Amino acid sequence: MIQVTKLNGKSFYLNALYIETIESFPDTTITLTNGHKYVVSESEILIRERILDFYQSIQFFGHKQEGHGDG
């Protein structure tokens, strides 16, 4: 879940797994896979960072490998 803020200042949590698109019109609009839309005060970049943090926290991308060279 990621925390986002409505334009009226009230924050809520959104399940990032259901986000289909994020657009700016210029307000940031998040569209879920079920078609529901949310207009939020955060920027697209901040929402993207929160989504990536969420995915990492649930190990959605697996473990980060460091130094994975040929030898």
C-alpha positions in Angstrom: 0.0 0.0 0.0 1.1 3.5 -0.7 0.0 6.7 1.0 -1.4 9.4 -1.3 -3.2 12.7 -0.7 -6.4 13.9 -2.2 -6.5 17.5 -3.4 -8.6 18.4 -0.3 -5.6 17.4 1.9 -7.0 14.1 3.2 -4.6 11.2 2.8 -5.4 7.6 2.2 -3.7 4.3 1.3 -4.0 2.8 -2.1 -3.0 -0.7 -3.1 -0.2 -0.2 -5.6 -0.7 -3.6 -7.2 -3.9 -2.3 -8.8 -2.4 0.8 -10.4 -2.7 0.7 -14.1 -1.6 4.2 -15.1 -0.4 7.5 -13.6 -0.8 10.7 -15.6 -0.6 14.4 -15.1 -3.4 16.6 -16.5 -1.7 18.7 -14.8 -3.0 17.1 -11.6 -1.7 13.6 -11.0 -4.4 11.1 -11.8 -4.0 7.4 -10.9 -6.2 4.9 -12.7 -6.7 1.5 -11.2 -7.2 -1.8 -13.1 -10.9 -1.6 -12.2 -11.3 1.8 -13.9 -11.5 3.9 -10.7 -9.6 7.2 -10.9 -8.0 9.2 -8.1 -6.6 12.7 -8.4 -3.8 13.3 -5.9 -1.5 16.1 -4.9 1.7 14.1 -5.2 3.8 14.2 -8.4 4.0 11.3 -10.8 7.7 11.0 -9.8 6.9 10.7 -6.1 4.1 8.2 -6.7 6.5 6.1 -8.9 9.1 6.2 -6.1 6.5 5.1 -3.5 5.4 2.3 -5.8 9.0 1.1 -6.3 9.5 1.2 -2.5 6.4 -0.8 -2.0 7.4 -3.4 -4.5 10.8 -3.7 -2.9 9.2 -4.1 0.6 7.1 -7.0 -0.6 10.0 -8.4 -2.7 8.0 -8.1 -5.8 11.1 -7.8 -7.9 13.0 -10.5 -6.0 16.3 -9.8 -4.2 18.6 -7.1 -5.4 21.9 -8.7 -6.6 25.1 -6.7 -6.2 28.3 -7.5 -8.1 26.7 -10.0 -10.5 29.5 -10.1 -13.0 31.0 -12.9 -15.1 33.3 -14.2 -12.4 
